[in-house]
Amino acid sequence: MFVQLDGAWRYLYSQIRLRILTRTSCNYNGELCKQMIVDKMNTD
């Protein structure tokens, strides 16, 4: 139960962090933003 909850929080945190990172990057380069999302999914 606790491990599952910890994993959910960790996932939620990474999603928020990813959203912040991509939001700042998307302002400069939309293609770079898409590439970052793909790389993030592949590394996780």
Secondary structure as GFF3:
##gff-version 3
##sequence-region A 1 44
A	DSSP	alpha_helix	2	28	.	.	.	ID=ss1
A	DSSP	alpha_helix	30	43	.	.	.	ID=ss2
###
